[in-house]
Amino acid sequence: MTSRPIYKIAEDIYADWKNPFYGAVPYLSVMARLKTLDDYYRNDSAKEIITYFLSNASTWRGPVARQIKKELKDLTK
């Protein structure tokens, strides 16, 4: 299975999470610029950015949040 581009996942997060936690915002904005796990932002890999986002996204809840968080965790395995 081919995974979706990271920026597409970020679009879905923005659409569902109307008031994101301030700690997640910088990572989400970087995710909106990434395509694959091979991408980097400054010295951080896409995998690190996603991990940092997930650690700051605990207040994002609901069915969409659960599905996308699982998708991101599976992507970074």
Stockholm file with secondary structure:
# STOCKHOLM 1.0

chainA/1-77         MTSRPIYKIAEDIYADWKNPFYGAVPYLSVMARLKTLDDYYRNDSAKEIITYFLSNASTWRGPVARQIKKELKDLTK
#=GR chainA/1-77 SS CCCCCHHHHHHHHHHHCSSCCTTTHHHHHHHTTCCSTTCEETTEEHHHHHHHHHHTCTTCCSHHHHHHHHHHHHHTC
#=GC SS_cons        CCCCCHHHHHHHHHHHCSSCCTTTHHHHHHHTTCCSTTCEETTEEHHHHHHHHHHTCTTCCSHHHHHHHHHHHHHTC
//
